Amino acid sequence: MQELLFGTWGPPIASFGWQVIAYSLQHPWRVFAAILVVLLLTDIMFRSRPSGDGIDGFDFGGGDGDGGD
């Protein structure tokens, strides 16, 4: 089973890994910038969720039932 799994996927994964390493050695600032952008976007995405009484980011209000502020 291992030979079927790693025998078919091992060489392409290793080749892709070497390509990533070679690119990061040629363009270290691009790789750094890409990682920084991903970190900042995930930070912004998780901070923008409202913290209310709701479920999964939906705010159901204060519960007074008048539909106002």
mmCIF file of the N, C-alpha and C atoms, coordinates in Angstrom:
data_MODEL
# 
_entry.id   MODEL 
# 
loop_
_atom_site.group_PDB 
_atom_site.id 
_atom_site.type_symbol 
_atom_site.label_atom_id 
_atom_site.label_alt_id 
_atom_site.label_comp_id 
_atom_site.label_asym_id 
_atom_site.label_entity_id 
_atom_site.label_seq_id 
_atom_site.pdbx_PDB_ins_code 
_atom_site.Cartn_x 
_atom_site.Cartn_y 
_atom_site.Cartn_z 
_atom_site.occupancy 
_atom_site.B_iso_or_equiv 
_atom_site.pdbx_formal_charge 
_atom_site.auth_seq_id 
_atom_site.auth_comp_id 
_atom_site.auth_asym_id 
_atom_site.auth_atom_id 
_atom_site.pdbx_PDB_model_num 
ATOM 1   N N  . MET A 1 1  ? 0.822   -1.195 0.000  1.00 0.00 ? 1  MET A N  1 
ATOM 2   C CA . MET A 1 1  ? 0.000   0.000  0.000  1.00 0.00 ? 1  MET A CA 1 
ATOM 3   C C  . MET A 1 1  ? 0.869   1.263  0.000  1.00 0.00 ? 1  MET A C  1 
ATOM 4   N N  . GLN A 1 2  ? 1.942   1.253  0.805  1.00 0.00 ? 2  GLN A N  1 
ATOM 5   C CA . GLN A 1 2  ? 2.825   2.413  0.836  1.00 0.00 ? 2  GLN A CA 1 
ATOM 6   C C  . GLN A 1 2  ? 3.494   2.648  -0.514 1.00 0.00 ? 2  GLN A C  1 
ATOM 7   N N  . GLU A 1 3  ? 3.856   1.561  -1.178 1.00 0.00 ? 3  GLU A N  1 
ATOM 8   C CA . GLU A 1 3  ? 4.506   1.713  -2.470 1.00 0.00 ? 3  GLU A CA 1 
ATOM 9   C C  . GLU A 1 3  ? 3.545   2.306  -3.497 1.00 0.00 ? 3  GLU A C  1 
ATOM 10  N N  . LEU A 1 4  ? 2.282   1.921  -3.427 1.00 0.00 ? 4  LEU A N  1 
ATOM 11  C CA . LEU A 1 4  ? 1.299   2.491  -4.348 1.00 0.00 ? 4  LEU A CA 1 
ATOM 12  C C  . LEU A 1 4  ? 1.084   3.975  -4.071 1.00 0.00 ? 4  LEU A C  1 
ATOM 13  N N  . LEU A 1 5  ? 1.061   4.332  -2.792 1.00 0.00 ? 5  LEU A N  1 
ATOM 14  C CA . LEU A 1 5  ? 0.804   5.719  -2.432 1.00 0.00 ? 5  LEU A CA 1 
ATOM 15  C C  . LEU A 1 5  ? 2.027   6.597  -2.684 1.00 0.00 ? 5  LEU A C  1 
ATOM 16  N N  . PHE A 1 6  ? 3.142   6.232  -2.119 1.00 0.00 ? 6  PHE A N  1 
ATOM 17  C CA . PHE A 1 6  ? 4.333   7.073  -2.219 1.00 0.00 ? 6  PHE A CA 1 
ATOM 18  C C  . PHE A 1 6  ? 5.090   6.843  -3.521 1.00 0.00 ? 6  PHE A C  1 
ATOM 19  N N  . GLY A 1 7  ? 4.900   5.699  -4.141 1.00 0.00 ? 7  GLY A N  1 
ATOM 20  C CA . GLY A 1 7  ? 5.575   5.446  -5.402 1.00 0.00 ? 7  GLY A CA 1 
ATOM 21  C C  . GLY A 1 7  ? 5.041   6.298  -6.535 1.00 0.00 ? 7  GLY A C  1 
ATOM 22  N N  . THR A 1 8  ? 3.754   6.670  -6.445 1.00 0.00 ? 8  THR A N  1 
ATOM 23  C CA . THR A 1 8  ? 3.173   7.489  -7.511 1.00 0.00 ? 8  THR A CA 1 
ATOM 24  C C  . THR A 1 8  ? 3.214   8.972  -7.184 1.00 0.00 ? 8  THR A C  1 
ATOM 25  N N  . TRP A 1 9  ? 3.116   9.339  -5.908 1.00 0.00 ? 9  TRP A N  1 
ATOM 26  C CA . TRP A 1 9  ? 3.061   10.751 -5.534 1.00 0.00 ? 9  TRP A CA 1 
ATOM 27  C C  . TRP A 1 9  ? 4.388   11.289 -5.026 1.00 0.00 ? 9  TRP A C  1 
ATOM 28  N N  . GLY A 1 10 ? 5.295   10.439 -4.646 1.00 0.00 ? 10 GLY A N  1 
ATOM 29  C CA . GLY A 1 10 ? 6.557   10.884 -4.059 1.00 0.00 ? 10 GLY A CA 1 
ATOM 30  C C  . GLY A 1 10 ? 7.406   11.753 -4.966 1.00 0.00 ? 10 GLY A C  1 
ATOM 31  N N  . PRO A 1 11 ? 7.741   11.301 -6.179 1.00 0.00 ? 11 PRO A N  1 
ATOM 32  C CA . PRO A 1 11 ? 8.601   12.119 -7.045 1.00 0.00 ? 11 PRO A CA 1 
ATOM 33  C C  . PRO A 1 11 ? 8.003   13.485 -7.428 1.00 0.00 ? 11 PRO A C  1 
ATOM 34  N N  . PRO A 1 12 ? 6.716   13.606 -7.767 1.00 0.00 ? 12 PRO A N  1 
ATOM 35  C CA . PRO A 1 12 ? 6.186   14.947 -8.066 1.00 0.00 ? 12 PRO A CA 1 
ATOM 36  C C  . PRO A 1 12 ? 6.196   15.879 -6.855 1.00 0.00 ? 12 PRO A C  1 
ATOM 37  N N  . ILE A 1 13 ? 5.920   15.330 -5.672 1.00 0.00 ? 13 ILE A N  1 
ATOM 38  C CA . ILE A 1 13 ? 5.939   16.164 -4.471 1.00 0.00 ? 13 ILE A CA 1 
ATOM 39  C C  . ILE A 1 13 ? 7.357   16.625 -4.170 1.00 0.00 ? 13 ILE A C  1 
ATOM 40  N N  . ALA A 1 14 ? 8.326   15.728 -4.299 1.00 0.00 ? 14 ALA A N  1 
ATOM 41  C CA . ALA A 1 14 ? 9.715   16.102 -4.067 1.00 0.00 ? 14 ALA A CA 1 
ATOM 42  C C  . ALA A 1 14 ? 10.185  17.125 -5.089 1.00 0.00 ? 14 ALA A C  1 
ATOM 43  N N  . SER A 1 15 ? 9.784   16.959 -6.339 1.00 0.00 ? 15 SER A N  1 
ATOM 44  C CA . SER A 1 15 ? 10.154  17.910 -7.381 1.00 0.00 ? 15 SER A CA 1 
ATOM 45  C C  . SER A 1 15 ? 9.566   19.285 -7.098 1.00 0.00 ? 15 SER A C  1 
ATOM 46  N N  . PHE A 1 16 ? 8.313   19.317 -6.682 1.00 0.00 ? 16 PHE A N  1 
ATOM 47  C CA . PHE A 1 16 ? 7.686   20.600 -6.346 1.00 0.00 ? 16 PHE A CA 1 
ATOM 48  C C  . PHE A 1 16 ? 8.380   21.240 -5.150 1.00 0.00 ? 16 PHE A C  1 
ATOM 49  N N  . GLY A 1 17 ? 8.758   20.437 -4.174 1.00 0.00 ? 17 GLY A N  1 
ATOM 50  C CA . GLY A 1 17 ? 9.469   20.967 -3.015 1.00 0.00 ? 17 GLY A CA 1 
ATOM 51  C C  . GLY A 1 17 ? 10.787  21.608 -3.403 1.00 0.00 ? 17 GLY A C  1 
ATOM 52  N N  . TRP A 1 18 ? 11.527  20.961 -4.303 1.00 0.00 ? 18 TRP A N  1 
ATOM 53  C CA . TRP A 1 18 ? 12.798  21.530 -4.755 1.00 0.00 ? 18 TRP A CA 1 
ATOM 54  C C  . TRP A 1 18 ? 12.569  22.804 -5.558 1.00 0.00 ? 18 TRP A C  1 
ATOM 55  N N  . GLN A 1 19 ? 11.484  22.875 -6.315 1.00 0.00 ? 19 GLN A N  1 
ATOM 56  C CA . GLN A 1 19 ? 11.171  24.091 -7.068 1.00 0.00 ? 19 GLN A CA 1 
ATOM 57  C C  . GLN A 1 19 ? 10.858  25.246 -6.125 1.00 0.00 ? 19 GLN A C  1 
ATOM 58  N N  . VAL A 1 20 ? 10.138  24.958 -5.048 1.00 0.00 ? 20 VAL A N  1 
ATOM 59  C CA . VAL A 1 20 ? 9.808   25.994 -4.067 1.00 0.00 ? 20 VAL A CA 1 
ATOM 60  C C  . VAL A 1 20 ? 11.079  26.494 -3.392 1.00 0.00 ? 20 VAL A C  1 
ATOM 61  N N  . ILE A 1 21 ? 11.954  25.583 -3.037 1.00 0.00 ? 21 ILE A N  1 
ATOM 62  C CA . ILE A 1 21 ? 13.212  25.974 -2.390 1.00 0.00 ? 21 ILE A CA 1 
ATOM 63  C C  . ILE A 1 21 ? 14.062  26.809 -3.347 1.00 0.00 ? 21 ILE A C  1 
ATOM 64  N N  . ALA A 1 22 ? 14.157  26.385 -4.607 1.00 0.00 ? 22 ALA A N  1 
ATOM 65  C CA . ALA A 1 22 ? 14.955  27.131 -5.581 1.00 0.00 ? 22 ALA A CA 1 
ATOM 66  C C  . ALA A 1 22 ? 14.384  28.524 -5.800 1.00 0.00 ? 22 ALA A C  1 
ATOM 67  N N  . TYR A 1 23 ? 13.057  28.645 -5.886 1.00 0.00 ? 23 TYR A N  1 
ATOM 68  C CA . TYR A 1 23 ? 12.439  29.961 -6.077 1.00 0.00 ? 23 TYR A CA 1 
ATOM 69  C C  . TYR A 1 23 ? 12.684  30.851 -4.862 1.00 0.00 ? 23 TYR A C  1 
ATOM 70  N N  . SER A 1 24 ? 12.584  30.280 -3.674 1.00 0.00 ? 24 SER A N  1 
ATOM 71  C CA . SER A 1 24 ? 12.779  31.087 -2.472 1.00 0.00 ? 24 SER A CA 1 
ATOM 72  C C  . SER A 1 24 ? 14.235  31.531 -2.335 1.00 0.00 ? 24 SER A C  1 
ATOM 73  N N  . LEU A 1 25 ? 15.178  30.767 -2.869 1.00 0.00 ? 25 LEU A N  1 
ATOM 74  C CA . LEU A 1 25 ? 16.576  31.192 -2.841 1.00 0.00 ? 25 LEU A CA 1 
ATOM 75  C C  . LEU A 1 25 ? 16.852  32.276 -3.880 1.00 0.00 ? 25 LEU A C  1 
ATOM 76  N N  . GLN A 1 26 ? 16.139  32.241 -4.989 1.00 0.00 ? 26 GLN A N  1 
ATOM 77  C CA . GLN A 1 26 ? 16.336  33.247 -6.026 1.00 0.00 ? 26 GLN A CA 1 
ATOM 78  C C  . GLN A 1 26 ? 15.634  34.555 -5.691 1.00 0.00 ? 26 GLN A C  1 
ATOM 79  N N  . HIS A 1 27 ? 14.476  34.464 -5.063 1.00 0.00 ? 27 HIS A N  1 
ATOM 80  C CA . HIS A 1 27 ? 13.658  35.657 -4.781 1.00 0.00 ? 27 HIS A CA 1 
ATOM 81  C C  . HIS A 1 27 ? 13.219  35.659 -3.312 1.00 0.00 ? 27 HIS A C  1 
ATOM 82  N N  . PRO A 1 28 ? 14.142  35.864 -2.379 1.00 0.00 ? 28 PRO A N  1 
ATOM 83  C CA . PRO A 1 28 ? 13.753  35.785 -0.957 1.00 0.00 ? 28 PRO A CA 1 
ATOM 84  C C  . PRO A 1 28 ? 12.786  36.886 -0.535 1.00 0.00 ? 28 PRO A C  1 
ATOM 85  N N  . TRP A 1 29 ? 12.890  38.089 -1.113 1.00 0.00 ? 29 TRP A N  1 
ATOM 86  C CA . TRP A 1 29 ? 11.994  39.164 -0.711 1.00 0.00 ? 29 TRP A CA 1 
ATOM 87  C C  . TRP A 1 29 ? 10.580  38.941 -1.214 1.00 0.00 ? 29 TRP A C  1 
ATOM 88  N N  . ARG A 1 30 ? 10.425  38.305 -2.364 1.00 0.00 ? 30 ARG A N  1 
ATOM 89  C CA . ARG A 1 30 ? 9.081   37.993 -2.861 1.00 0.00 ? 30 ARG A CA 1 
ATOM 90  C C  . ARG A 1 30 ? 8.399   36.966 -1.961 1.00 0.00 ? 30 ARG A C  1 
ATOM 91  N N  . VAL A 1 31 ? 9.171   35.974 -1.540 1.00 0.00 ? 31 VAL A N  1 
ATOM 92  C CA . VAL A 1 31 ? 8.613   34.946 -0.648 1.00 0.00 ? 31 VAL A CA 1 
ATOM 93  C C  . VAL A 1 31 ? 8.248   35.577 0.689  1.00 0.00 ? 31 VAL A C  1 
ATOM 94  N N  . PHE A 1 32 ? 9.118   36.424 1.219  1.00 0.00 ? 32 PHE A N  1 
ATOM 95  C CA . PHE A 1 32 ? 8.829   37.110 2.477  1.00 0.00 ? 32 PHE A CA 1 
ATOM 96  C C  . PHE A 1 32 ? 7.580   37.977 2.349  1.00 0.00 ? 32 PHE A C  1 
ATOM 97  N N  . ALA A 1 33 ? 7.477   38.712 1.251  1.00 0.00 ? 33 ALA A N  1 
ATOM 98  C CA . ALA A 1 33 ? 6.314   39.575 1.042  1.00 0.00 ? 33 ALA A CA 1 
ATOM 99  C C  . ALA A 1 33 ? 5.026   38.758 0.917  1.00 0.00 ? 33 ALA A C  1 
ATOM 100 N N  . ALA A 1 34 ? 5.086   37.632 0.230  1.00 0.00 ? 34 ALA A N  1 
ATOM 101 C CA . ALA A 1 34 ? 3.900   36.784 0.078  1.00 0.00 ? 34 ALA A CA 1 
ATOM 102 C C  . ALA A 1 34 ? 3.447   36.227 1.426  1.00 0.00 ? 34 ALA A C  1 
ATOM 103 N N  . ILE A 1 35 ? 4.397   35.791 2.236  1.00 0.00 ? 35 ILE A N  1 
ATOM 104 C CA . ILE A 1 35 ? 4.053   35.270 3.570  1.00 0.00 ? 35 ILE A CA 1 
ATOM 105 C C  . ILE A 1 35 ? 3.461   36.384 4.424  1.00 0.00 ? 35 ILE A C  1 
ATOM 106 N N  . LEU A 1 36 ? 4.044   37.580 4.351  1.00 0.00 ? 36 LEU A N  1 
ATOM 107 C CA . LEU A 1 36 ? 3.544   38.709 5.120  1.00 0.00 ? 36 LEU A CA 1 
ATOM 108 C C  . LEU A 1 36 ? 2.129   39.089 4.705  1.00 0.00 ? 36 LEU A C  1 
ATOM 109 N N  . VAL A 1 37 ? 1.851   39.090 3.410  1.00 0.00 ? 37 VAL A N  1 
ATOM 110 C CA . VAL A 1 37 ? 0.502   39.410 2.920  1.00 0.00 ? 37 VAL A CA 1 
ATOM 111 C C  . VAL A 1 37 ? -0.507  38.381 3.410  1.00 0.00 ? 37 VAL A C  1 
ATOM 112 N N  . VAL A 1 38 ? -0.151  37.114 3.351  1.00 0.00 ? 38 VAL A N  1 
ATOM 113 C CA . VAL A 1 38 ? -1.067  36.063 3.817  1.00 0.00 ? 38 VAL A CA 1 
ATOM 114 C C  . VAL A 1 38 ? -1.341  36.217 5.308  1.00 0.00 ? 38 VAL A C  1 
ATOM 115 N N  . LEU A 1 39 ? -0.317  36.497 6.093  1.00 0.00 ? 39 LEU A N  1 
ATOM 116 C CA . LEU A 1 39 ? -0.519  36.682 7.532  1.00 0.00 ? 39 LEU A CA 1 
ATOM 117 C C  . LEU A 1 39 ? -1.394  37.896 7.831  1.00 0.00 ? 39 LEU A C  1 
ATOM 118 N N  . LEU A 1 40 ? -1.156  38.996 7.134  1.00 0.00 ? 40 LEU A N  1 
ATOM 119 C CA . LEU A 1 40 ? -1.968  40.188 7.371  1.00 0.00 ? 40 LEU A CA 1 
ATOM 120 C C  . LEU A 1 40 ? -3.417  39.991 6.939  1.00 0.00 ? 40 LEU A C  1 
ATOM 121 N N  . LEU A 1 41 ? -3.630  39.314 5.825  1.00 0.00 ? 41 LEU A N  1 
ATOM 122 C CA . LEU A 1 41 ? -5.003  39.070 5.375  1.00 0.00 ? 41 LEU A CA 1 
ATOM 123 C C  . LEU A 1 41 ? -5.763  38.164 6.331  1.00 0.00 ? 41 LEU A C  1 
ATOM 124 N N  . THR A 1 42 ? -5.101  37.136 6.842  1.00 0.00 ? 42 THR A N  1 
ATOM 125 C CA . THR A 1 42 ? -5.783  36.261 7.795  1.00 0.00 ? 42 THR A CA 1 
ATOM 126 C C  . THR A 1 42 ? -6.057  36.999 9.098  1.00 0.00 ? 42 THR A C  1 
ATOM 127 N N  . ASP A 1 43 ? -5.143  37.883 9.506  1.00 0.00 ? 43 ASP A N  1 
ATOM 128 C CA . ASP A 1 43 ? -5.375  38.665 10.710 1.00 0.00 ? 43 ASP A CA 1 
ATOM 129 C C  . ASP A 1 43 ? -6.567  39.592 10.527 1.00 0.00 ? 43 ASP A C  1 
ATOM 130 N N  . ILE A 1 44 ? -6.627  40.266 9.392  1.00 0.00 ? 44 ILE A N  1 
ATOM 131 C CA . ILE A 1 44 ? -7.750  41.165 9.120  1.00 0.00 ? 44 ILE A CA 1 
ATOM 132 C C  . ILE A 1 44 ? -9.057  40.381 9.024  1.00 0.00 ? 44 ILE A C  1 
ATOM 133 N N  . MET A 1 45 ? -9.003  39.224 8.410  1.00 0.00 ? 45 MET A N  1 
ATOM 134 C CA . MET A 1 45 ? -10.211 38.427 8.225  1.00 0.00 ? 45 MET A CA 1 
ATOM 135 C C  . MET A 1 45 ? -10.776 37.962 9.565  1.00 0.00 ? 45 MET A C  1 
ATOM 136 N N  . PHE A 1 46 ? -9.916  37.552 10.483 1.00 0.00 ? 46 PHE A N  1 
ATOM 137 C CA . PHE A 1 46 ? -10.408 37.047 11.757 1.00 0.00 ? 46 PHE A CA 1 
ATOM 138 C C  . PHE A 1 46 ? -10.747 38.152 12.739 1.00 0.00 ? 46 PHE A C  1 
ATOM 139 N N  . ARG A 1 47 ? -10.186 39.335 12.572 1.00 0.00 ? 47 ARG A N  1 
ATOM 140 C CA . ARG A 1 47 ? -10.523 40.443 13.467 1.00 0.00 ? 47 ARG A CA 1 
ATOM 141 C C  . ARG A 1 47 ? -11.810 41.130 13.069 1.00 0.00 ? 47 ARG A C  1 
ATOM 142 N N  . SER A 1 48 ? -12.238 41.008 11.831 1.00 0.00 ? 48 SER A N  1 
ATOM 143 C CA . SER A 1 48 ? -13.413 41.732 11.366 1.00 0.00 ? 48 SER A CA 1 
ATOM 144 C C  . SER A 1 48 ? -14.721 41.059 11.755 1.00 0.00 ? 48 SER A C  1 
ATOM 145 N N  . ARG A 1 49 ? -14.647 39.910 12.380 1.00 0.00 ? 49 ARG A N  1 
ATOM 146 C CA . ARG A 1 49 ? -15.892 39.241 12.795 1.00 0.00 ? 49 ARG A CA 1 
ATOM 147 C C  . ARG A 1 49 ? -16.507 39.961 13.987 1.00 0.00 ? 49 ARG A C  1 
ATOM 148 N N  . PRO A 1 50 ? -17.792 40.209 13.937 1.00 0.00 ? 50 PRO A N  1 
ATOM 149 C CA . PRO A 1 50 ? -18.422 40.871 15.073 1.00 0.00 ? 50 PRO A CA 1 
ATOM 150 C C  . PRO A 1 50 ? -18.525 39.921 16.265 1.00 0.00 ? 50 PRO A C  1 
ATOM 151 N N  . SER A 1 51 ? -18.376 40.490 17.429 1.00 0.00 ? 51 SER A N  1 
ATOM 152 C CA . SER A 1 51 ? -18.509 39.671 18.629 1.00 0.00 ? 51 SER A CA 1 
ATOM 153 C C  . SER A 1 51 ? -19.818 40.050 19.309 1.00 0.00 ? 51 SER A C  1 
ATOM 154 N N  . GLY A 1 52 ? -20.880 39.398 18.932 1.00 0.00 ? 52 GLY A N  1 
ATOM 155 C CA . GLY A 1 52 ? -22.198 39.694 19.492 1.00 0.00 ? 52 GLY A CA 1 
ATOM 156 C C  . GLY A 1 52 ? -22.791 38.461 20.136 1.00 0.00 ? 52 GLY A C  1 
ATOM 157 N N  . ASP A 1 53 ? -24.090 38.455 20.216 1.00 0.00 ? 53 ASP A N  1 
ATOM 158 C CA . ASP A 1 53 ? -24.798 37.329 20.810 1.00 0.00 ? 53 ASP A CA 1 
ATOM 159 C C  . ASP A 1 53 ? -25.106 36.264 19.775 1.00 0.00 ? 53 ASP A C  1 
ATOM 160 N N  . GLY A 1 54 ? -24.612 36.430 18.564 1.00 0.00 ? 54 GLY A N  1 
ATOM 161 C CA . GLY A 1 54 ? -25.016 35.573 17.463 1.00 0.00 ? 54 GLY A CA 1 
ATOM 162 C C  . GLY A 1 54 ? -24.221 34.290 17.341 1.00 0.00 ? 54 GLY A C  1 
ATOM 163 N N  . ILE A 1 55 ? -24.535 33.579 16.294 1.00 0.00 ? 55 ILE A N  1 
ATOM 164 C CA . ILE A 1 55 ? -23.896 32.316 15.977 1.00 0.00 ? 55 ILE A CA 1 
ATOM 165 C C  . ILE A 1 55 ? -23.149 32.501 14.669 1.00 0.00 ? 55 ILE A C  1 
ATOM 166 N N  . ASP A 1 56 ? -21.900 32.115 14.620 1.00 0.00 ? 56 ASP A N  1 
ATOM 167 C CA . ASP A 1 56 ? -21.078 32.211 13.414 1.00 0.00 ? 56 ASP A CA 1 
ATOM 168 C C  . ASP A 1 56 ? -21.026 33.625 12.842 1.00 0.00 ? 56 ASP A C  1 
ATOM 169 N N  . GLY A 1 57 ? -20.913 34.615 13.715 1.00 0.00 ? 57 GLY A N  1 
ATOM 170 C CA . GLY A 1 57 ? -20.762 35.986 13.258 1.00 0.00 ? 57 GLY A CA 1 
ATOM 171 C C  . GLY A 1 57 ? -22.057 36.734 13.020 1.00 0.00 ? 57 GLY A C  1 
ATOM 172 N N  . PHE A 1 58 ? -23.209 36.098 13.184 1.00 0.00 ? 58 PHE A N  1 
ATOM 173 C CA . PHE A 1 58 ? -24.485 36.784 13.012 1.00 0.00 ? 58 PHE A CA 1 
ATOM 174 C C  . PHE A 1 58 ? -24.909 37.371 14.353 1.00 0.00 ? 58 PHE A C  1 
ATOM 175 N N  . ASP A 1 59 ? -25.186 38.653 14.365 1.00 0.00 ? 59 ASP A N  1 
ATOM 176 C CA . ASP A 1 59 ? -25.579 39.325 15.596 1.00 0.00 ? 59 ASP A CA 1 
ATOM 177 C C  . ASP A 1 59 ? -27.091 39.447 15.619 1.00 0.00 ? 59 ASP A C  1 
ATOM 178 N N  . PHE A 1 60 ? -27.698 38.915 16.662 1.00 0.00 ? 60 PHE A N  1 
ATOM 179 C CA . PHE A 1 60 ? -29.150 38.925 16.762 1.00 0.00 ? 60 PHE A CA 1 
ATOM 180 C C  . PHE A 1 60 ? -29.663 40.068 17.634 1.00 0.00 ? 60 PHE A C  1 
ATOM 181 N N  . GLY A 1 61 ? -28.793 41.012 17.981 1.00 0.00 ? 61 GLY A N  1 
ATOM 182 C CA . GLY A 1 61 ? -29.227 42.182 18.715 1.00 0.00 ? 61 GLY A CA 1 
ATOM 183 C C  . GLY A 1 61 ? -29.291 41.933 20.216 1.00 0.00 ? 61 GLY A C  1 
ATOM 184 N N  . GLY A 1 62 ? -29.893 42.892 20.884 1.00 0.00 ? 62 GLY A N  1 
ATOM 185 C CA . GLY A 1 62 ? -29.954 42.845 22.345 1.00 0.00 ? 62 GLY A CA 1 
ATOM 186 C C  . GLY A 1 62 ? -31.080 41.999 22.880 1.00 0.00 ? 62 GLY A C  1 
ATOM 187 N N  . GLY A 1 63 ? -32.030 41.660 22.067 1.00 0.00 ? 63 GLY A N  1 
ATOM 188 C CA . GLY A 1 63 ? -33.112 40.808 22.524 1.00 0.00 ? 63 GLY A CA 1 
ATOM 189 C C  . GLY A 1 63 ? -34.346 41.550 23.023 1.00 0.00 ? 63 GLY A C  1 
ATOM 190 N N  . ASP A 1 64 ? -34.419 42.883 22.796 1.00 0.00 ? 64 ASP A N  1 
ATOM 191 C CA . ASP A 1 64 ? -35.594 43.603 23.257 1.00 0.00 ? 64 ASP A CA 1 
ATOM 192 C C  . ASP A 1 64 ? -36.774 43.476 22.305 1.00 0.00 ? 64 ASP A C  1 
ATOM 193 N N  . GLY A 1 65 ? -36.534 43.083 21.065 1.00 0.00 ? 65 GLY A N  1 
ATOM 194 C CA . GLY A 1 65 ? -37.626 42.759 20.165 1.00 0.00 ? 65 GLY A CA 1 
ATOM 195 C C  . GLY A 1 65 ? -38.237 43.928 19.435 1.00 0.00 ? 65 GLY A C  1 
ATOM 196 N N  . ASP A 1 66 ? -37.733 45.160 19.604 1.00 0.00 ? 66 ASP A N  1 
ATOM 197 C CA . ASP A 1 66 ? -38.361 46.275 18.922 1.00 0.00 ? 66 ASP A CA 1 
ATOM 198 C C  . ASP A 1 66 ? -37.766 46.514 17.529 1.00 0.00 ? 66 ASP A C  1 
ATOM 199 N N  . GLY A 1 67 ? -36.662 45.876 17.216 1.00 0.00 ? 67 GLY A N  1 
ATOM 200 C CA . GLY A 1 67 ? -36.068 46.008 15.890 1.00 0.00 ? 67 GLY A CA 1 
ATOM 201 C C  . GLY A 1 67 ? -35.278 47.289 15.709 1.00 0.00 ? 67 GLY A C  1 
ATOM 202 N N  . GLY A 1 68 ? -35.130 48.077 16.730 1.00 0.00 ? 68 GLY A N  1 
ATOM 203 C CA . GLY A 1 68 ? -34.395 49.335 16.639 1.00 0.00 ? 68 GLY A CA 1 
ATOM 204 C C  . GLY A 1 68 ? -32.939 49.161 17.028 1.00 0.00 ? 68 GLY A C  1 
ATOM 205 N N  . ASP A 1 69 ? -32.333 50.289 17.395 1.00 0.00 ? 69 ASP A N  1 
ATOM 206 C CA . ASP A 1 69 ? -30.920 50.270 17.760 1.00 0.00 ? 69 ASP A CA 1 
ATOM 207 C C  . ASP A 1 69 ? -30.739 49.405 18.968 1.00 0.00 ? 69 ASP A C  1 
# 
